[in-house]
Amino acid sequence: MTAYALRRLLLAVPVLFGVSVLVFLVVSLIPGDPALAILGTFATPENVAKLNAELGLDRPLPVRFVMWLKGVLTGDLGRSYALDRPVAEEVMDRLGPTLILASAALGLSVFFGIAAGVVSAVRQNTRLDGAIRLLLLVGVSTPSFFLGIMLIQALSARLGLFPTGGMTSLFGSGGLADLAHHLVLPAVTLAVVATAIVGRIARASMLEVLRQDFIRTARAKGLTEERVIGVHALKSALVAVVPVIGLQAGYVLGGAVYVETVFQWPGVGRMLVEAIGRRDILLAQGGVLAIAALYVLVNIATDLVQAALDPRIRR
């Protein structure tokens, strides 16, 4: 297992390099002049030329990439001109709220998705199975930003059950309870699509496992149905579900961009929207790189969990 983990970590190095190249190119090729956007009404030709020189934007693209990559390798992502602070500090401050939101959404999607898939498979072709499949279909078809707006309208604006946005209350501090109260709507919004996808895959995988010979053997030995389903069948079904969970982790991290914007959640996603609007290139590059690196690490963890469930993968 250790050798397999080391191989996966080594394979992540070229992946992260490729990600850094794509991040730099995509952000750098966004139309518009960053100096004009930053200076605004003070954008005289002299000031624009001076700022472009300070930001290194007057240099060829390959040179700028090498300089930026050297900084990334040393932990220096540059300095946000608009915020006048190091990009690394801003990204780290915003990363915590994003991880809280993404972890909550992924946890909800894994728990309810697997539970729905298992129940639907065990009760195949019943009314309960049909209801669960319908709910999963609706969930996977609902745009998250639309669902978020509808939840705000129904549960916040009309009923007043949850805050309309933010991470904590503006006045005073309610601690963990206040954070959880603000977290409910954005986490549910972000989790719905992922829950539906995990549930559909879990159902299909569970149905396939339940037809296997070892399940019939376990039942013939007199094991309780709860043990057959909860231990033997579920463990085998998870081998196919775990990679999907890894993919949904990427969806959750990417989806945080618009969900954080809708709910005014102070995370990396909202920071990216603001940075792109201000043409703050270095801040946008740092935020996208952080999310991409997290996604790569989550996929490595997913592969390790899958290898632990099925030792054949390590070979």
C-alpha positions as CSV (number, residue, x, y, z in Angstrom):
1,M,0.0,0.0,0.0
2,T,2.9,2.4,0.8
3,A,4.5,1.8,-2.6
4,Y,1.1,2.4,-4.3
5,A,0.7,5.7,-2.4
6,L,4.2,6.8,-3.4
7,R,3.4,6.1,-7.0
8,R,0.2,8.1,-6.9
9,L,2.1,11.0,-5.3
10,L,4.8,10.9,-7.9
11,L,2.2,10.9,-10.7
12,A,0.6,14.0,-9.1
13,V,3.8,16.0,-9.9
14,P,3.3,16.2,-13.7
15,V,-0.4,16.7,-13.2
16,L,0.1,19.7,-11.0
17,F,2.6,21.1,-13.5
18,G,0.1,20.7,-16.3
19,V,-2.5,22.4,-14.1
20,S,-0.2,25.3,-13.4
21,V,0.3,25.8,-17.1
22,L,-3.4,25.7,-17.8
23,V,-4.2,28.0,-14.9
24,F,-1.6,30.6,-16.0
25,L,-2.7,30.5,-19.7
26,V,-6.4,30.7,-19.1
27,V,-6.2,33.6,-16.6
28,S,-3.6,35.5,-18.6
29,L,-5.6,35.3,-21.8
30,I,-8.7,36.8,-20.3
31,P,-9.6,39.8,-22.6
32,G,-8.9,43.3,-21.3
33,D,-6.0,45.2,-19.9
34,P,-5.5,44.5,-16.1
35,A,-3.8,47.9,-15.7
36,L,-6.8,49.8,-17.1
37,A,-9.2,47.9,-14.8
38,I,-7.0,48.5,-11.7
39,L,-6.3,52.1,-12.3
40,G,-9.8,53.1,-13.4
41,T,-10.1,56.9,-13.8
42,F,-6.4,57.3,-13.1
43,A,-5.5,55.2,-16.2
44,T,-3.2,57.6,-18.1
45,P,-0.8,56.1,-20.7
46,E,2.1,56.8,-18.4
47,N,0.4,55.1,-15.4
48,V,-0.7,52.1,-17.4
49,A,2.8,51.6,-18.7
50,K,4.3,51.9,-15.2
51,L,1.8,49.5,-13.7
52,N,2.3,46.9,-16.5
53,A,6.1,47.1,-15.8
54,E,5.5,46.6,-12.1
55,L,3.2,43.6,-12.7
56,G,5.6,42.2,-15.3
57,L,2.8,42.3,-17.9
58,D,5.1,44.0,-20.4
59,R,7.3,40.8,-20.7
60,P,6.7,37.8,-23.0
61,L,4.2,35.2,-21.8
62,P,6.8,32.4,-21.4
63,V,9.0,34.7,-19.2
64,R,6.1,35.6,-17.1
65,F,5.1,32.0,-16.6
66,V,8.7,31.0,-15.5
67,M,8.7,33.9,-13.0
68,W,5.3,32.9,-11.7
69,L,6.2,29.2,-11.4
70,K,9.4,30.0,-9.5
71,G,7.3,32.0,-7.0
72,V,4.8,29.1,-6.7
73,L,7.5,26.6,-5.9
74,T,8.8,28.9,-3.1
75,G,5.3,29.7,-1.8
76,D,5.2,33.2,-3.2
77,L,2.2,33.7,-5.4
78,G,2.8,37.4,-5.9
79,R,1.0,40.4,-4.5
80,S,-2.5,41.4,-5.2
81,Y,-2.3,45.0,-6.5
82,A,-6.0,45.6,-5.8
83,L,-5.9,44.4,-2.2
84,D,-2.3,45.4,-1.5
85,R,-1.5,42.2,0.2
86,P,0.3,38.9,-0.6
87,V,-1.9,36.6,-2.8
88,A,-0.9,33.5,-0.6
89,E,-2.3,35.2,2.5
90,E,-5.5,36.2,0.9
91,V,-6.0,32.7,-0.6
92,M,-5.3,31.0,2.8
93,D,-7.8,33.3,4.5
94,R,-10.5,32.4,2.0
95,L,-9.6,28.7,1.8
96,G,-11.0,28.0,5.3
97,P,-14.6,29.0,4.5
98,T,-14.5,27.1,1.2
99,L,-13.3,23.9,2.9
100,I,-16.0,24.2,5.5
101,L,-18.7,24.6,2.8
102,A,-17.3,21.9,0.5
103,S,-16.8,19.4,3.3
104,A,-20.3,19.9,4.6
105,A,-21.8,19.6,1.0
106,L,-19.7,16.5,0.2
107,G,-20.5,14.9,3.6
108,L,-24.3,15.4,2.9
109,S,-24.0,14.0,-0.6
110,V,-22.0,10.9,0.4
111,F,-24.3,10.1,3.3
112,F,-27.7,10.7,1.6
113,G,-26.5,9.5,-1.8
114,I,-25.3,6.1,-0.6
115,A,-28.3,5.7,1.7
116,A,-30.7,6.5,-1.1
117,G,-28.9,4.2,-3.5
118,V,-28.8,1.2,-1.1
119,V,-32.4,1.5,-0.1
120,S,-33.5,1.9,-3.7
121,A,-31.5,-1.2,-4.8
122,V,-32.8,-3.3,-1.9
123,R,-36.4,-2.3,-2.5
124,Q,-36.1,-2.5,-6.3
125,N,-39.3,-2.1,-8.4
126,T,-41.3,-0.9,-5.4
127,R,-43.0,2.4,-4.9
128,L,-40.2,3.5,-2.6
129,D,-37.7,2.7,-5.4
130,G,-39.7,4.7,-7.9
131,A,-39.9,7.7,-5.5
132,I,-36.2,7.7,-4.8
133,R,-35.3,7.4,-8.5
134,L,-37.6,10.3,-9.3
135,L,-36.0,12.5,-6.5
136,L,-32.5,11.6,-7.8
137,L,-33.5,12.5,-11.3
138,V,-34.9,15.9,-10.2
139,G,-31.8,16.5,-8.1
140,V,-29.4,15.9,-10.9
141,S,-31.4,18.1,-13.3
142,T,-31.7,21.1,-11.0
143,P,-29.1,23.9,-11.5
144,S,-27.5,24.7,-8.2
145,F,-27.6,28.5,-8.7
146,F,-31.4,28.3,-9.4
147,L,-32.0,26.1,-6.4
148,G,-30.0,28.5,-4.1
149,I,-32.1,31.5,-5.2
150,M,-35.3,29.5,-4.6
151,L,-34.2,28.4,-1.2
152,I,-33.3,32.0,-0.2
153,Q,-36.7,33.1,-1.5
154,A,-38.7,30.4,0.3
155,L,-36.8,29.7,3.5
156,S,-35.1,33.0,4.1
157,A,-37.1,35.9,2.6
158,R,-40.6,34.5,3.3
159,L,-40.2,32.2,6.3
160,G,-37.2,33.7,7.9
161,L,-35.8,30.3,9.0
162,F,-32.2,30.9,7.7
163,P,-30.0,33.9,6.9
164,T,-30.0,35.1,3.3
165,G,-26.2,35.1,3.1
166,G,-22.9,35.5,4.9
167,M,-20.9,33.0,7.0
168,T,-21.7,34.5,10.5
169,S,-23.9,37.2,11.9
170,L,-22.8,40.8,11.5
171,F,-23.4,41.7,15.1
172,G,-22.1,39.4,17.8
173,S,-20.8,35.9,17.5
174,G,-22.9,32.9,17.9
175,G,-20.0,30.5,17.7
176,L,-20.5,27.1,16.0
177,A,-24.3,27.2,16.2
178,D,-24.3,30.5,14.3
179,L,-21.9,29.1,11.7
180,A,-24.1,26.0,11.2
181,H,-27.2,28.2,10.8
182,H,-25.6,30.1,8.0
183,L,-24.1,26.9,6.5
184,V,-27.4,25.0,6.0
185,L,-28.7,26.6,2.8
186,P,-25.4,26.9,0.8
187,A,-24.4,23.4,1.8
188,V,-27.7,21.9,0.8
189,T,-27.6,23.8,-2.5
190,L,-24.2,22.6,-3.3
191,A,-24.9,19.0,-2.2
192,V,-28.1,18.3,-4.2
193,V,-26.6,17.5,-7.6
194,A,-23.7,15.5,-6.1
195,T,-26.2,13.6,-3.9
196,A,-28.2,12.6,-6.9
197,I,-25.2,11.4,-8.9
198,V,-23.7,9.4,-6.0
199,G,-27.2,7.9,-5.4
200,R,-27.7,6.8,-9.0
201,I,-24.2,5.2,-9.1
202,A,-24.7,3.6,-5.7
203,R,-28.0,2.0,-6.8
204,A,-26.5,0.6,-10.0
205,S,-23.5,-0.8,-8.2
206,M,-25.6,-2.3,-5.4
207,L,-27.9,-4.0,-7.8
208,E,-24.9,-5.6,-9.6
209,V,-23.4,-6.8,-6.3
210,L,-26.7,-8.2,-5.0
211,R,-26.7,-10.6,-8.0
212,Q,-23.3,-12.0,-7.3
213,D,-22.7,-15.6,-6.0
214,F,-21.0,-14.5,-2.8
215,I,-24.2,-12.7,-1.7
216,R,-26.3,-15.8,-2.2
217,T,-23.6,-17.8,-0.3
218,A,-23.8,-15.4,2.6
219,R,-27.5,-15.7,2.8
220,A,-27.3,-19.5,2.5
221,K,-25.0,-19.5,5.5
222,G,-27.8,-17.9,7.6
223,L,-26.4,-14.4,7.9
224,T,-28.9,-11.7,8.7
225,E,-30.1,-9.6,5.9
226,E,-28.7,-6.5,7.7
227,R,-25.2,-8.1,7.8
228,V,-25.4,-9.2,4.2
229,I,-26.4,-5.8,2.9
230,G,-24.5,-3.6,5.4
231,V,-21.2,-5.4,5.4
232,H,-20.7,-7.7,2.4
233,A,-22.7,-6.1,-0.3
234,L,-22.0,-2.4,0.7
235,K,-18.3,-2.9,0.9
236,S,-18.2,-4.4,-2.6
237,A,-20.5,-1.7,-4.0
238,L,-18.4,1.1,-2.6
239,V,-15.5,0.1,-4.9
240,A,-17.5,1.6,-7.8
241,V,-18.9,4.5,-5.8
242,V,-15.7,5.9,-4.3
243,P,-14.3,7.2,-7.6
244,V,-17.5,9.0,-8.2
245,I,-17.3,10.6,-4.8
246,G,-13.8,11.9,-5.8
247,L,-15.3,13.4,-9.0
248,Q,-18.1,15.0,-7.0
249,A,-15.5,16.5,-4.7
250,G,-14.2,18.3,-7.8
251,Y,-17.7,19.4,-8.7
252,V,-18.3,20.7,-5.2
253,L,-15.1,22.7,-5.2
254,G,-15.9,24.1,-8.7
255,G,-19.5,24.7,-7.8
256,A,-18.4,26.8,-4.8
257,V,-17.7,29.7,-7.2
258,Y,-21.4,30.4,-7.9
259,V,-22.9,29.1,-4.7
260,E,-20.6,31.4,-2.7
261,T,-21.6,34.3,-4.9
262,V,-25.3,33.6,-4.4
263,F,-25.0,33.3,-0.6
264,Q,-22.2,35.8,-0.2
265,W,-20.0,33.2,1.4
266,P,-16.5,34.6,2.0
267,G,-14.6,31.7,0.3
268,V,-12.2,31.2,-2.6
269,G,-15.0,31.0,-5.1
270,R,-16.4,34.4,-4.3
271,M,-12.8,35.8,-4.2
272,L,-12.2,34.5,-7.8
273,V,-15.3,36.3,-9.1
274,E,-14.2,39.5,-7.4
275,A,-10.6,39.1,-8.7
276,I,-11.6,38.5,-12.3
277,G,-14.0,41.5,-12.1
278,R,-11.1,43.6,-11.0
279,R,-8.7,42.0,-13.4
280,D,-6.5,41.0,-10.5
281,I,-4.5,38.4,-12.4
282,L,-2.2,37.1,-9.7
283,L,-5.0,36.7,-7.2
284,A,-7.2,34.8,-9.8
285,Q,-4.3,32.6,-10.7
286,G,-3.6,31.8,-7.0
287,G,-7.2,31.0,-6.3
288,V,-7.6,28.7,-9.3
289,L,-4.3,26.9,-8.5
290,A,-5.4,26.3,-4.9
291,I,-8.7,24.7,-6.0
292,A,-7.0,22.6,-8.7
293,A,-4.3,21.4,-6.2
294,L,-7.1,20.5,-3.7
295,Y,-8.9,18.5,-6.4
296,V,-5.7,16.6,-7.3
297,L,-5.1,15.8,-3.6
298,V,-8.7,14.6,-3.2
299,N,-8.4,12.3,-6.2
300,I,-5.2,10.8,-4.7
301,A,-7.1,10.2,-1.4
302,T,-9.9,8.6,-3.4
303,D,-7.5,6.3,-5.2
304,L,-6.0,5.2,-1.8
305,V,-9.5,4.5,-0.3
306,Q,-10.5,2.5,-3.4
307,A,-7.2,0.5,-3.3
308,A,-7.9,-0.2,0.4
309,L,-11.4,-1.6,-0.5
310,D,-10.1,-3.6,-3.5
311,P,-6.5,-4.8,-3.2
312,R,-6.5,-5.8,-6.9
313,I,-6.2,-2.1,-7.8
314,R,-2.8,-1.9,-6.2
315,R,-1.5,-4.6,-8.6
